[in-house]
Amino acid sequence: MGFKCGIVGLPNVGKSTLFNALTETQAAQAANYPFCTIEPNVGQVSVPDDRLDKIAAIGGSAKIIPTQLAFVDIAGLVKGASKGEGLGNQFLANIREVDAIVHVLRCFEDDDIQHVSNKVDPLADAEVVETELLLADLESLEKRVENAKRRATGGDKEAKALVSVLGQALELLKDGKPARLVEPGDDEEARLLEQAQLLTAKPVLYVCNVAEEDAAKGNELSDKVFAKAEAEGAQAVIVSAAIEAELVAMEGEERAEYLSELGLTESGLNRIIAAGYRLLGLQTFFTVGPKEARAWTFPAGAKAPQAAGEIHTDFERGFIRAETIAFDDYVELGGESAARDAGKLRQEGKEYPVQDGDIMLFKFNV
């Protein structure tokens, strides 16, 4: 499954620099002027997970395949984007395709890097982007809700559900609030809300781009962003794009030593991934064998057949049962055979809620 994050922000906040560092590529041109990113660049990143290395060693796996995370570097947005200003229409179209918004906010002072508003104010920057997304959603919903109301008067059940859930979203937007605050009445309304692809319904992760000296503890500007995130039920992380760019060329001990000197225990990429998983409610299960050990991402609360479907749709369609070992049991006992002998290998059915770290073998028949 993985997930796809759209990196957004005003021009010159460090968005493309961060993308280049996170994906260890130079696919996005980082330059000190607006709109240097014209087309959305996509980078695939392996999600680090120490557990995968451990089970691969125990299982004697020839290959290790981590799950993947996609970052999409989306062109910088300016005020008036919802009306087509700058690269607005393209920005709005690209952001509809992602699972979550990674909103990069400038939380550093640097006279050599111009700010589009000529002042460093992350909360004001956030408001510019949020307002444009809100205005775009508002324009879209006003037409759709009116059409649904007309159909609902004729007895159309789906139209009635649309009026309920999209009507709620419309009222929130009119009050200046995002559609992610909508509370669907049932599964059908939740499905219709998702299908609507509202920009303000996307979960948001705020990334505070700070100077190197503030990477460990942040600063007054990042503190304001964290307070905003907490109030919204969003996530926030502190990252220094400059540090991430340096880390690209480092490995092993050199990398760990550099981070330690800065008072850090892990890279910004790891913090972004962890926050993104929390934001989207994602977890990981594993498969392991002589050929490969592999990590798979699934939504928390998924039942065994749904998890099986992350591997292949046939696994879900013809699901019979899942042979399951908890990660701790697998490591402590030293593998599948010992876990089986100790009674720690369980046969789980269709209603089993998969747990983070489960090692699974699916039985199916199509």
Buried (B, 14 or more C-beta within 10 A) or exposed (E): BBBBBBBBBBBBBBBBBBBBBBBBBEBBEBEEEBEBBEEBBBBEBBBBBEBBBBBBEBBEBEEBBBBBBBBBBBBBBBBBBBEEBBBBBBBBEBBEEBBBBBBBBBBBEEEEEEBBBEEBBBEEBBBBBBBBBBBBBBEBBEEBBEEBBEBBEEEBEEBBBBBBBBBBBBEBBEEEBBBBBBEBEEEBBBBBBEEBEBBBBBBBBBBBBBBEEBBBEBBEBBBBBBEBBEEBEBBBBBBBBBBBBBBBEBEEEEBBEBBEEBEBEEBBBBBBBBBBBEBBEBBBBBBBBEEBBBBBBBBBEBBBBBBBBBBEEEBBEBBBBBBBBBBEBBBEBEBBEBBEEEEBBBEBEEEBEBEBBBBBBBEBEE
